[in-house]
Amino acid sequence: MTNLRIPGPTPLPPSVLAAMQEPMIPHRGPEAKELFAELRAALARLHRTTGDVLIFPGSGTGALEASIVNLFSAGDRVLAIVGGAFGERYAKIARAFGLDVVELPVEWGRAADPAAVRAALAAHPGVRGVLLTHNETSTGVTNDLQAIAAAAREHDALLLCDAVSSAGALPLEMDAWGVDVVLSGTQKAWMCPPGAAIIALGERAWDAHARAALPRFFWDFTQARDAARAGSVHVTPPLTTLYALRAALRDIEAEGLEHVWARHAALGEYVRGRVAGLGLTLFADPAHASNSVTTAVVPEGIEAKALLDHLRERYDVVIAGGQGKLAGRIIRIGHLGYVHEPELAAALDALGAALGDLGYAVPAGARQAAAAR
């Protein structure tokens, strides 16, 4: 079986695979009502919120678009924190709907400085929302969500959190940290196939929604909330994905959310140590390195695509390459969701072997230096 170690879609637990074999049911019948109620309650607990959690057919990008069309009007000013490919994407979506987007550029591989966020908000009065990628999958950096949310509140701006590669893997306290919107998709740390977008909303977000004037229908939060309160859905749901999600959420709660966070932290440290032991340069700032995806610079003399292809064809291990301006420069190793040390060890063993096959030699002292980290 292929050792899939990309940042998503991620491998599926046996319980999730089994759940996907369940038969179809009437999506507005009593069985579906029970399914939707269980999902919303569990997702609220796992987001650490007492607010609403909505589920739409779609992906993480769909969730980002939904947040824009439901919370803003054309011409509204937003601050987009751009430190990677997904920060860029959020800004592009906002521009596509006519928002006045002020970008706060962050060097790729570094985290956003909360003080710089405060300065940008002070320099651009009238910002209605801050668009933040919590965990930038393209660079392997986790931003300080709690501090940036506090900065947004100081300036009466909503904090919209792209948590596509962090929700279910990294600490995220929605209510305690004052995060107004949390957006994710099923195919990463939620341990499910692609197919559903998950959107958690606080009261300030609902207040903004009441004023927002951009057109929407499929993504309309009011329709979705009204249907949810009636135990139904306003559009046909991806039932098989939702069966999978129910099984996955049960698994997460059985393990315990704090234990899930701790497992990801331990695996992140393990992968970074092993990568450093190969003599590869870690791309992300060590102070903000992600515990769900690790990035490393491709060594000089090695062609990234050749490495990825050889790893897949010779060793049946799949990792990801760089995105955007990092294409060909870095590799990305996913360790989120249904993942444990043995399969990561096998993937990293294969990475070392593949590098050797292509003529790379581990620098003298690299393993000792990594062990001393």
Steps between C-alpha positions, in 0.01 A plus 500: 500500500625848413640691798312826444680783678365809328326782693162377372296310414625285785473126572169377641459298822333157474193634679459770236543256211234278656261790553521591132328171414177602674196519269331819390219644710243773434702815564202668662381196693536415870827306458659799330372734770679291762819495290506877453431569868784272611743659254420857598525427873831316467650766272401774746678313779811445288510866393460595869201719422142544610419657164358357181684256277372469143582222254488553125583278205836627379864546592717731704512751216122495491498583870729798436270631228196445722656712774555790260155505341320462832686752714586795275367743241672624187757766594549378856863516608674185625856431607640184339807350666694347213791273586442215258291358219184465707523850643526615138192296412289656776599848381412411139156377602433824687606706198281291270196622694596864494648542846768760570788267588797633693780242503743450784787313332691249710820336387422145393626265769445755777197564720297819508605734780195600710661844550515544122132405481418767757706756308327413173157533660596836647633619163186394313193610696169343420619143455196277544679167509840334528560199275748262660630161396559335838727228365654589164518164324726632225778606738454280809447799731241536778397857575418625850123490468428605857716814485380602155137452600560730797650763268197480272259549789693804622415660165140369487579274204378145452762226506437247224716191545588265217553188712496251213826333609476579872148420621506159663881495521626816671377686809210726405278654768238687301303669779784546750724660238229721350507347152188601308505251212681166462507337156609148408434202276458132574804366313785590734517460879130411516613167344233483231479506121448837331143613467388728783587851614473576873430856618484601867357844580495723806251772587704783348502311172123469506471876562719562196295254297184696577659810338678330209363566152700278264280256305490137607262208483676163524736636767238701690561472874145599596346226290750249637441601862121500464509155345736374770274624777216308336720189490544516126724640225433765237689317221561130439782385731789265410363219712791258458747768608278580799485133603880509488510820703278355771736203537808724500362738761414208723859379466640845583284534808587148612870587476440836667560831325797596717654160432449555127681836526781338701535218246537751219755700699708187565481395136596847381810494717582148383475587130705818536769306683513229238510753214781691669679168550509463123685829482207680339429863586161549664318779319268631773610722786564250784309717746185464291548165327175318430412177675283390207736551205880523481681683220863453398724652234590267213878446513721654236551263207168322552201578276180512704275330247752223444515441876121489537458272199776262615358486853160406362616253235777324693373515858121559465524809722327822401600838640423844356706761320497875541221730387511839330842657519624203704434252220817299441665645811349308790333173591205472737430205728151476647450357849143582589186304567523121513877476536746337739876464525550164318365618165693826532816307581451287189445810285810673636709187456386494138575871457857442617539205267354690204735791557790258509385337177514842334856564615444693822731431794398586855747763628738385769367576844140562386351220706694599810397862458136400459515282811630798696211726393 
